[in-house]
Amino acid sequence: MSAPITALLDGETVTAVAGEVWSALVGEGELLLPGLGPVAPAVDGPSAWVTVTGPWDGVVVLTCGASGTADLTRSVLQLDDDEQPTAEDVDDVLRELANILGGNVKSLLPGPSALGLPETGPAPLRAEDEDTCRVSASWRGHDLAITIQGASEAPAHHTTEVPK
């Protein structure tokens, strides 16, 4: 087992990476504000995540407060303020944000590492706290959480043997 994520990344680094991703995808003038306090409050809303496998195995999870998903989707897809995004639009935007955030986090970890396909749904179960880095943020008053957590169980690595 490799070092826990807390030995590899800190909340300040994750917040900085998330801010860069936010500017690039949501908009240059859109600020992702870091949360206050040492403990990130729970965010109740949809989640998207990607797995990272390599010397460190885990997931990068983005959870957006339910009240902010429509605004976030409209901003990323450049929809009119009165347009109601579909559930598929919301999932697509959350997956894309999680994917890019996960790719940026992966680049900071010891490698080589691989990124899985982004998924949405209830957030994956958290690993031990020592292998979890969780930060909170807000955008336009909507709460967000970014959790980088070790896999509860290491993902199976499959190798295919080529017949000789």
MARBARO-627699 format. One record per residue (C-alpha): x, y, z; residue number from 1; residue in one letter. Coordinates in steps of 0.2 Angstrom, whole numbers. Example, Ala and Ser with C-alpha at 12.3 -4.5 7.8 and 13.67 -1.06 7.14 Angstrom:
    east   north      up   pos   code
      62     -22      39     1      A
      68      -5      36     2      S
! end
This chain:
    east   north      up   pos   code
       0       0       0     1      M
       6      17      -4     2      S
       6      32       7     3      A
     -11      39      12     4      P
     -17      54       1     5      I
     -15      66      16     6      T
       4      62      14     7      A
       3      66      -5     8      L
      -9      81      -6     9      L
     -16      94       6    10      D
     -32     104       6    11      G
     -23     120       0    12      E
     -17     111     -16    13      T
     -33     103     -20    14      V
     -42     120     -18    15      T
     -30     128     -30    16      A
     -32     114     -43    17      V
     -51     115     -41    18      A
     -50     134     -43    19      G
     -40     132     -60    20      E
     -52     119     -66    21      V
     -67     130     -61    22      W
     -60     145     -71    23      S
     -57     134     -86    24      A
     -73     125     -87    25      L
     -86     136     -78    26      V
     -79     153     -84    27      G
     -65     165     -81    28      E
     -75     177     -70    29      G
     -82     162     -60    30      E
     -74     161     -43    31      L
     -73     145     -33    32      L
     -72     151     -15    33      L
     -63     140      -3    34      P
     -74     134      12    35      G
     -70     141      29    36      L
     -64     131      44    37      G
     -53     115      46    38      P
     -68     103      44    39      V
     -78     103      28    40      A
     -97     102      31    41      P
    -106      88      22    42      A
    -114      93       6    43      V
    -131      86       1    44      D
    -132      83     -18    45      G
    -127      74     -33    46      P
    -109      67     -35    47      S
     -98      63     -49    48      A
     -81      54     -47    49      W
     -67      46     -56    50      V
     -56      32     -50    51      T
     -37      33     -50    52      V
     -26      18     -50    53      T
      -8      16     -49    54      G
       4      18     -34    55      P
     -11      26     -25    56      W
     -28      19     -28    57      D
     -44      29     -24    58      G
     -57      41     -31    59      V
     -59      59     -34    60      V
     -77      64     -29    61      V
     -86      81     -33    62      L
    -102      84     -24    63      T
    -113      99     -28    64      C
    -126     105     -17    65      G
    -143     101     -25    66      A
    -148     119     -26    67      S
    -133     123     -37    68      G
    -133     110     -50    69      T
    -145     119     -62    70      A
    -135     135     -61    71      D
    -119     126     -63    72      L
    -125     116     -79    73      T
    -132     132     -86    74      R
    -115     141     -84    75      S
    -105     127     -91    76      V
    -116     124    -106    77      L
    -119     143    -108    78      Q
    -138     141    -107    79      L
    -150     155    -105    80      D
    -155     159     -87    81      D
    -172     153     -90    82      D
    -168     137     -98    83      E
    -170     122     -87    84      Q
    -156     109     -90    85      P
    -160      91     -92    86      T
    -155      78     -79    87      A
    -143      71     -93    88      E
    -136      88     -95    89      D
    -132      90     -76    90      V
    -124      72     -76    91      D
    -113      77     -91    92      D
    -107      93     -83    93      V
    -104      85     -66    94      L
     -94      70     -75    95      R
     -84      82     -85    96      E
     -79      92     -70    97      L
     -75      77     -60    98      A
     -65      70     -75    99      N
     -54      85     -77   100      I
     -52      88     -58   101      L
     -47      69     -57   102      G
     -35      71     -71   103      G
     -27      86     -63   104      N
     -26      77     -46   105      V
     -18      62     -54   106      K
      -4      72     -62   107      S
       1      77     -44   108      L
       2      59     -38   109      L
      16      47     -40   110      P
      14      38     -56   111      G
      11      30     -68   112      P
      -7      31     -64   113      S
     -23      28     -74   114      A
     -40      37     -73   115      L
     -56      28     -74   116      G
     -72      34     -83   117      L
     -82      47     -74   118      P
     -98      41     -65   119      E
    -112      49     -56   120      T
    -124      44     -42   121      G
    -122      43     -23   122      P
    -105      47     -18   123      A
     -94      31     -15   124      P
     -91      26       3   125      L
     -76      34      11   126      R
     -60      26      16   127      A
     -52      28      32   128      E
     -50      47      37   129      D
     -31      46      36   130      E
     -33      42      17   131      D
     -46      56      14   132      T
     -43      74       9   133      C
     -59      83       9   134      R
     -61     102       5   135      V
     -77     112       4   136      S
     -80     127      -7   137      A
     -94     138     -14   138      S
     -99     145     -30   139      W
    -112     158     -31   140      R
    -117     154     -14   141      G
    -119     135     -18   142      H
    -110     122      -8   143      D
     -97     110     -15   144      L
     -86      97      -8   145      A
     -71      89     -16   146      I
     -66      72      -8   147      T
     -50      63     -13   148      I
     -51      46      -4   149      Q
     -42      30      -4   150      G
     -51      15     -11   151      A
     -60       5       3   152      S
     -53     -10      -6   153      E
     -39      -9     -19   154      A
     -47     -11     -37   155      P
     -43     -27     -45   156      A
     -29     -25     -58   157      H
     -32     -37     -72   158      H
     -18     -42     -84   159      T
     -21     -52    -100   160      T
      -8     -64    -104   161      E
      -5     -66    -123   162      V
      -3     -84    -128   163      P
      14     -88    -135   164      K
! end
